Amino acid sequence: MDSTRPTGDALELGLTRSAGPSASVSQQQRAQKLQPVLILLGSFILIFTACGLTFSFGVYQALYEAMALSQDTPFTGASSAQISLIGTLSVSLMTMGAPFVTTWTKLYSPRAVVCIGGAVFFAAHLFSSISHRLWQFVLSQGLLLGMGACMAYIPAVTVAPAWFDKRRALAMGIIISGTGVGGVIWAPALRAMIDRMGFRNTMRVSSSVSFVLIEAAGYFMKWEPNFHTAVLAENQASTRSRGIMLILPINWHVLKSRKFAAQALGAMLQSAAYSTPLFFYAAYAKTLGYSEVSGANFIAFSNASNAVGKVVIGFAADRLGRLNTLFVTTFISAIAVLGFWIPSIMLDGGSTTSRGLFIAFTLLYGAFASAYISLFPASLIEIFGIQHFSNVNGVLYMIRGMAALVGTPVAGALIPTTRSLTSPESYFGAATMVGVLLAAATLAVLWVRMEAMLGSNWKWKL
């Protein structure tokens, strides 16, 4: 193994070795060992901020749905599907722009892209705070926020995997757990600030805090040296003009393979289902008799489970195989919906059993459905090789974003607006759709696993 490649020994997270003249070797080793730690910390902070805030939209979803029932508000008369379009846009664009953002990180640098993304993220919250029409929130809190989140999120999940080898799934689990940790902190904090200072001032505070965190984390983002060499060679080989809408050449032989088709299908189905429960936790909790504060706490509870699950499952995946673990976690997330959320809907709203089933669903879904997001990039290097990782990663994230853009609004359209805060039964159609999509995603992941086995002499651990 090359001396500059990560080994996975120090801190059990793949810190690097160094060689050189005796007078400078100690300093080089310290720098090389510190850089993966900084990548880990910086990537975690980016995910904590960009994804944590984006996936806490459920707090605003419940607030806006309540405002829709009042007169003279920006959301008066709006349906659940119309309101959910705001959060859906931000979540979907966070990954839909992946091919472009991946290219920019190669042409300019991860640091530059992240720092610009921080400014866009800041502007999105600021413009949202002065919006007075639904379409203005769609453009600011949806479109613009998603663009800023993409420029923070994609560099984090694209740069980090190359720095880690032996403990890649664990490292990615820690990094992606920032989504859960962010939700644990941001969801109740947003709810408390909204109660104290109103949602407009809450957005202004969010804009300032997120700007500082993203800019600080972005400073430490850089390519792993060997990967950077490959990036420079790729840039030099490309003769296309360097416009901001450029996508560097993609290996179409890889994209036409069965294993890519299987991975793309699983990514699409899982993404179409994933965000719906996250956006409607707080609103559904109200139909069971919980208060607005308790509804926000369900988002925090799910995100706490999300954070712990990603780290623990990532640790297990490095031992049991990343694709094996991806299949198991996707299967359990489908069971969580079909075996716990739907039964909680079918029982009498507000009953002890119904509430207990919903709590169990929140715990299981938070831990296992979110594991897909951390295991997904960690598994791509094993399937496609590091030379194809960044381009394949970008295309698959774009597919995930497009699926999310369709899935959550369709699920929201299945929820009757007039009963969305009072009747658990109004969520039956949306929950059934999520369950079916996740069951299909489980079969797609099994297909991915079989394709990987056929291409690797039937290795069990992948």
N, C-alpha and C positions, 0 to 999 in steps of 0.2 A: 504493500500500500504506500502511496506517495506520502512523504513526510508532512505535507501541508494539509492532507485530508483529515477530517475528524475521526477519532478512534473510539469514542464512547467510553473512555476509561475515567477521566476526571469528572467528579460529581455525577457519574453514571449518565451523563448527558452528551457525551461525544466531544470533549474538549480536545484540542489539537496538539500534536507533537512538533518539535522544532529541532533543526540541526544547523550548525554554523560554527564560526570561529569561537574559541573558548572565551574570548573577552566579551563577546556580545550574546552568547547563547542563552544566558540566564534572562536577559532583558527580552529577547525574542520569545522565549518560552512563556514568560509572564504575559506578554502582549497577546500571544496566540491563545493562551488559556483564557484570558479575559474576554476576548472578542466574542466567542460563542455565548458567554454569559450575558454580555451586553445585547447580543442579538435576541437571546431568549427574553430578557427583560423588556427590551424595546418593543418586540413583537407582541408580548403580553399586554403592554400598556396600550398599543394601537388597537388590539382586539377589545380590551377592556373599555376603551373610550368609544370607538366608532361602532362596534357591534353591540356593546352593552347599551348604549343609548338608542340605537336603531331598533333592537329587539325589545326595548322597554316601551315601544309604541302602544302596547296594550293599555297603559295608563291613559294615554291620550284618546285611544279608541273608546274607552268607557266614558271619559269626560265628554267627548264630542257627541257620542250617541245620546247622552243626557241633555246636552245643549240642543240637539236636533228636535227635542220635544218641547223646547221653549221658543218664545217669539223673539225676533230681532237679534238673532245670533248668526255667526257666519255659517252655521250648520243647520239652521231651521229647515225641517222637512227632509233632510238628507237621509238616505237609507244606510244600513250597515255596510252594504257593498260599496256605496259611494265613499263613505268615510274610510273603509279599509283600504281603498285604493291609495291613500296617502302612504300608509305604512308598507303596503305591498310594493309600491314604486321604489321606496328607499331600499327595501330588502332585496328586491330583484336587481336593481341597478348596481347594488353593491357587488354583484358577481357578473352581471351582464357585460360590464365594461372591461372584464378581465383581459381579453386579448389585446386591447389597446393599452391598458395600464401596464401589462407585462412587457409590451414592446417599449413603452416609455422608460420603464426601469432599466431596460437594456441599453437604450440609446443615450439616456441622460444620467441616470443613477437612481437607486431606490430612495436615497436621501432627498433628492430634489422633488421627486414625485410625491413622497409623503408630506413634505413641507407645504407644497402647493395644495395638496388634499386637505391639510389642516385649515388653510385659509378658506377653502370652499365650504368645509364643514361649519366653520364659524359664520360665514355669510348666510348659509342655509337657515341656521337657527335665528339669526338676526332678522332676516326677511320674514320668517314665520311669525316673529313676535309683532310685526306691524301689518300682518295680513288680515283682511276683513271679508274675504269671500272664499268659498270652498275651493275654487280653482286656484286661488293664490296659495293655499296650503298645499295643494297637490304639486304645484311647481316648486315651492320652497322646501317644505318639510318632506316632500316626496322625491321629486326629481333631483333637486340640487343637493339635498342631504345624501341621497343615494350615490351621487357622483363623488362627493367628498369622502363618504365611507369607503367606496371602492378604491380610491387612491391611497387609503390607509390600510385597508384590509388585504388587498391582493399582494402588495409588496411583502407584508408580514408572512403570508402563507406560501409565497414563492421563494423568498430569500432564505427563510429559516431551514427548510428541509435539507438543503445542500450542506449546511454546517454540521449536521448530525448524521450518524451512521448507525452504530449499534443500538442506540436508544432513541431512534427517530420518532417512533410512535409515542413514547413517553414525552419527549420534548414537544411534539406537536400537541399532545394532550394538555400539557401545562400551558402552552401558548393559547390554544383555542379555549381553554377554561376561562380565559379573560372575558368571553361572552357571558358565562354564568356568573362570575364574580362581579362583572359590570352590572348585570341585571339585578343581583342581590343588593347592590348599593344604589344603582340609579333608580330602579322602580320605586322603592319606598321614599327615596330622597325627592324624586319628582312629585310624588303624591303629597308629601309634606310641604314642599315649596309651593305647589299649586294651592293648597289650602291656606297657606300663610300669605303669599304675595300675588296669587293669580297666575294663570298659565303663561301670560305674555312675559312677565318678569322672570318666570322660571326659565323660559327659553333664552332670555338674555344672559342669565347666569350660566346656563348650560353652554352657551356659545363661547363664553370667556374661558371657562374651565377646560372644555374640550380642546380649544385652540392651544392652550399652554401645554397640555399633556401630549397632544399629537406632535407638535413641533419639537418638544424635548425628546420624545421617543424617536422621531424621524432622524435626528442628528446621528444616531448610532447605526442606522441601517446601511449595510454594505454587502456586496457579494462575497461568497467564499472564494479565496484566491484561485483555485483551479477552475471553479465554475466561471469566475470572472474572465479568465483566459479564453474559455470557450465562448463566452458572450462577445468578447472583442473580435474573435475570429468570425463569429456569425455576423456581426455588424459589418465587418470589412467585406464579407462575401456578398452582402446584400447591395445591389446596385439601384434599389428603388429610392425615390426621393424621400427625405425625412420630414414628412408632414405629421401633424398631430393625429391624423386619422390613419396613419400607417400601421399595418400589421406585418411583422416580419414573416418571411416564407415559412409555410407549415409543411411538414412531411405528410403528403396525402396518402402515401402507402400505409402509414401508421393509422391515419384517420379512417381508412377504408377497411381496416382489419376487423374481425369478429370481436376481438377482445375490447376494441374501442367502442363498437356498437353496444356491447353488453354494459360496459361502464357508463356510457352516455345514457342508456335507457334507465339504469338504476339511479343515476344522478338526477335525471329529469323527473322520474316518478317520486323519489324521496323529497325533492325540493318543492314539487307542486303541493305536497301534503304538509310539509314541515311547519311552515309559519302560521297556519290557520289556528291551531290551539294557542300558540303564543299570543296572537293578537286578541283572542276572545276569552282568555282566562278570566280577566276581571269582569267582563260583561256577563259571562256564564255564571260566575260565582254569585253575582247579584240575583240571578234567577233562583238560586238555592237559599237566598235569604241573607247572604253575607253583605257587609257594609262596603262602601267604596274603598276604605282603608284596607279591609281584609282582602278585597279583590286584588289590590296592588300587592299585598303580601303573598298572594298565590303566585304572582309573577316572580317575586323574590324567592319564594320557596322552590319553584321550578328551576330557577337559575342557580340556586345553591346546589340542588341535586345535579344540575347540568355541570357545574364546575368540578364537583367531586368525581362525578362519573367519568368525565373526560380524562382526568389524571389517572384514576384507578384503572379504567379500561385501556388507556394508552400503555400503562405499565404491563398489563396482562397481554396486550397485543404483541409486544416485543417478544414474548415467550411462546404464545399460542399461535402466532401468525396473524398478520394484520388483516388479511382477507377473511380468514376464519372468524375473527372477532367482528369484522364488519357485517358478515352474514348474521351472526347471532344477535348483535345489537339491533339490526334492522328488523329482524323477526320479533324480538321482544317489544320494540316500539309499536309494531302492528298489533300485537296482543294487548298492549296497554290501552289502545283505542277501542278495539273490538271487545275486549273482556272487562274493561273498567269504565271508560268514558260513556260508551253507548248504554250500558246497563244503568249508569247513574242518571241518564236522561230518561230512561223508560220507567224508573220508579217515581214515586210521589216526590215532587220538588220540595226540597228543604228537609226531607226525612233524614234521620241519622245514618241510615244505610246509604242513601244517595250521596250524602256529604262524604262519608267514609270512602266510597268508591271513587269519588272525584279527587280526594286527597291522594289515594293510592295511584290514580292515573297521573296526577301532577308529578308525583315522585318518580314513577317509572318512565314516563315520557321525557321528563327533564334529563334523566340520567342516560337513557339509551338512544332516544331519537337524536339527541345532540351529538352523540359519539360518532355518528356518520360524518359530521363536519370535520372532526379532527383526524379520523382514520382515512378519510377520502384522499387528502393530499399525501398522507404518509404512505399509502399503498401504491401510488402511481409510479414511483421510482422502481418498485419491484416489478410492476407490470410492463412498463414501457422503457425503462432505462433512464439514467440521469440525463443522457443527451437529448431526449425528447420530452423531459419532464415539464419544462416551463411552458412550451407551446401547447402541449396536451392539456396541462393544468388550466391554461387560459381559456381554451375552447370549451372544456368541460364546465368551468365556472360560468361561462356565458350561457351554456345550455341550462344550467341550474337557475340562473337568473331569469331566463325566458319562461321556464316552467313555473317559477314562483309568481311571475307577473300574471300568469293565467290562473293558477290554482287557487290562490286565496280570494280573489274577487269572485270566482265561480262559487266557492264555498260560502262567501258572504252573501251572494245572491240567493242562496238556499235558506237564509235566515230571515224570517218575516220581521220587518222593521218594527211593527206595532207591538210585538211580543218579545223582542230581543233582550229586554231587561227584566221580564216578568215570568216567562215560560221556558222551563228547561227543554220541553218538547220541540221548541222552535229550532234547536240545534241538532236535531236528529239527522237531517239530510246532510249537513256539513260534516258531522262526525262520521257518518257512514262513508262519505266520499274520502275522507282522510284515511280511514281504516282500509278501504279497498286499495287505494293508491300505495299505502305502505306494504300491504300484502304482496302486491305486484312488484314493488321495489325489492322485496325480499327474494323473490324468484329471479329477478334480474341480477342481484348480487351473487346468487348461487351460480348463475350462468358465468359471471365474471370469474368466480372461483374455479369452475370447471375448465374454462379457457386457459387460466393460468396454470392449472395442473397439466393440461395437454401440452403446454409450451415449456414445461420445466421438468420433464421426466417424472411426472406425477409426484412432485414434492408435496408432503402434507402441510408443512409450515410455510405459509406465504402471507 
